[in-house]
């Protein structure tokens, strides 16, 4: 009979630990946010993405509706044709249309 109580206590302990672990917040602690903020890409300045400096992962992360393929296409276009003269030149990139440009216009800059 003692073994039955022991197993019941162990089960209750493990169940409460499991519930506590699932109920705990999943956000990162404040201390780990500081280094992330210091990781600024060369292509992002003052909240805007510089089309002539940003790499594909930065473009993918910062622009709405831009996935890996479009980000790589932007970088490939820049490497093949030289730096962008204006944000309107993005319309020449395959898969980048007017609606996507309008959606991201405030996030883009060319320097």
N, C-alpha and C positions, 0 to 999 in steps of 0.2 A: 504494500500500500504506500510505503514511503517513496518508492520509485515512481509511482503514478503522480504523486504530488511534486516530486522533483521535476519530472518531465513537463508538468503543467506550468511550473514556475519558469522553466527554461523557455517554453513556448511563449508565455506571456512576455518575458523579457525580450525575446527576439522580435516578437510582433510589435511591441512598443518602440523598439529601436528602429525597426523598418518604417513605421509610421512617422517617426521623428525625422528620419532621413528623407523621406518623400515630402514632408511638409516644410522642410528647410528651404529658404530662398536660394535660387540658383544663380543669382547675380554675382558678379565678381566683386571682391572687396575693393574698397577705395584705393588701397595701396597698389594694386595691380593696374589701375587705370592710368596712373601717372606715366609709366613708360610708354604706353600705347599712344598717349597724347604727344609724346616727344618724337614718335616715329612719323615724321612728315615726309611725304614723297617730294621729290624735286619738281614734279609736275603740278603740285597743288600749292597755291599761294593765295592767301587771304580768302579762303573758301571757294576759289575758282580753280578750274582745271586748265592748265596751260597745254593746249594741243601740241605745241612744238617740243615739250619737255616730258610729258607724262608717258609712262610705260603702259603696256596693255593691262596689267592687273589694276593699276590706278584708274584707268579709264573705266574698266568694268565695275569697280567698286563705287566710283563717284558719280557716274552718269546713269540716269534712269533709262531702262529699256536697252542698255548696252550689255550684251553678254560677252563671253570669251571670244567668239568668232568675230563680232563687230569690232571689239577692241583691237584684236590682232589685225583686222582689215584696216583700221585707222592708222596703226603704226606702220603697216606695210605700205600704205599709200604715202605716208610722210617720208619713208625711207626711199621710195621710188621717185617721188616728185619734188622732194625738198620740203622745207617748212611751209606750214599753212600761212597764207597771206591774210585770210579772214575766216571767221567761223562758217560763213556761207560755203566755203570750199569743201566742207564736210559732205555736202550733197553729191560730190563727185565720188565719194567712197561707196562701194557696192554694199547695199543693205541699209544705208543711212538715208532716210527720207526726210521730207519737210516736216512732217508731224513729230518725228523724233528730234529734229533740230529745234523746233519750237519748244518742245518739252524741256530741253536742256540748255536753252540759250543763256539763261542767267548764270549757269554754272560754268560757262566756257569763256576762255580768253585766249588771245593769240599775242604773244610777245616775241 
